[in-house]
Amino acid sequence: MRAVVLRGHGDVDVLSVEEVADPEPGPEEIAVDVVATALNRADLLQRQGAYPGPPMDPEIPGLEYSGRVAAVGPRVERWSVGDEVMGLVGGGAHASRVVTHERLALAVPDAVPLADAAAIPEVYITAYDALVAQGGLTSGRTALVHAGASGVGTAAILIAKAIGARIAVTCSAGKVEACRRLGADVAVDYAAEEFATAVGEWTGGVGVDVVLDVIGGEYLERNIDVLRVQGRIVQVGVMGEGMATFPIGKLLPKRAALIGTVLRARPIEQKIAITQQFAAEMLPLFETGALRPVIDSRYPLDDIAAAHTYMGSNANVGKILIDV
């Protein structure tokens, strides 16, 4: 198979597309011929040596895929050869074939083209897990999401609106209108306006029920400021500073929760649980059109270095797909 291989760590010149051996499915696994995959921040960090993937020789990045089942293990019950599936993996998806546990695969919704479905798994499961499963967001409640035009941010906007919640986001000036078009109730240009002030005014001083933050650093204290009593901050990334200093006493009167989370490092049982919960509660909403892939751009597999460079520029609104 053809795959993106990391022969070292550093700038985009460490990326190469090579012929490597096909992976073989285990007893409860399926092999998938990949039609499309997607680029995520984790892939850039892995390339730089800052976010190691699972042990793999050679090292192949890539966290999600869409494609057709090519082979099944002897104990597989859910899937047959030819089924159209999508899903999350710990690594290895930037390739023409990937192997995954059968219960981590999801059926591609009929309303979504197979080549577009790779834009769903990572950002939608991450946003659902953070906002709904861990954050407790429900109809009538409010959320603040940072980096609202990112893949996770755009998915968060659509999930919030689909379940009847209200949502504010932060983003750069050129992305404010895009976030509003997706349904954000408030879109704050973080360079021109203090988001804590804007969100405080929007909620009438009550604060939001849940904050989804991918920035970290000095955002943390302001996140606490805009949180309502018994609210939750779910930290899913640190695109800003990895260190934060804040008055811990601010958490106490609000009886607030600060939750750190990642998907990649979870035990497979937990990954299966959140995948199946997402499938039950959110996949039907793709059939109705309430949820949809938000795609910024597409690159062929051979142009993976250009895709990394583009993501590093922070210009995208939604997902960057890689056509395999």
C-alpha positions, 0 to 999 in steps of 0.5 A: 500500500501507499502511505505517508511515512515519518522517517524522522521528526521536524519540518515537512521535509520529514514526510514521504509517501512510500510503498509499505506492506499492507496491514492484516486484520486480527480476529476482531478487526477489519481492513479498510481500503481508504478513500479519504483521510484528514489532517489534524493538529495531532498529525502536525505535532506527531511530525514535530516529535511532540505527540507520539503515535502508537508503536508502528514500523514504519511510523504512519500518522493519520487519525481518521479515515473513510473507505470500504471494508476490504477484509474481515477477521474471523470473529467480525460480526458487524461488517462485510467486505464492501461496506462503507465505513469511517472511524477513528484510529490511533495512527496509520490512516494516512495510507491506502489501507488501515486496520481497526477494531470492528466496533470502532468503525461507523457506517457512513451516513447515506446522506454523506458522500464516502469521500467527504465522510473522513471529515466526520470522525475526529472532530465530531466525536471530539466535540460530542465527547467534550461538550455533551458526554463530559460537558453536559451540554443539553437543549437550552444550555450554553457553551463557549468554544474557542477556535470556532472555525477549526475542525472541532470548532465547526463541529461543535457549532453544528452539534450545539445547534442540533441539540437546541443549545446556544453557543458562542465562539472565538475566532480570528477576524476573517472567520467571524462571518463563517462561524455565524453562518454555521449557526454560532449565536455569538462570534468574538474576534479575539484580537479585537474584543475581550471574549470574557466581556462579550460572553458575559454580556451575552449571558447577562452575567450568568455565564456559560454551562460549558467551555470547550478550550483548545488554547490553554495558557492565559485563557484558563482564568478568563474561562473560569470568569465566564463560567456559570456556577457548577459549570465545566471547562473541558480542555482538549488541547493547548494550541497556546501556552502549555502552562497556566497560572490562575487564582485557584480560589475562583473555582471554589465559589463556582463549584466548577470542574476543570476536565482534561481529556484526549481520545488517542490515549484512551483504552480501547474499551473507552474508545469503543464506548464513546464511538458507539454513544456518538453513533446512537445519538449523533449519526442520525442527525447527518441523515436529516442534514442537521449535522454535516461535514465542514470541509475547507480544502482537499489535497492528494496524498502526494501533496501531504507536505503542502497540506501540513503547511496550510494547516500550520498557517491557521487559514482553514475553516473546517477540515482539510481532507486528504484524498487517497 
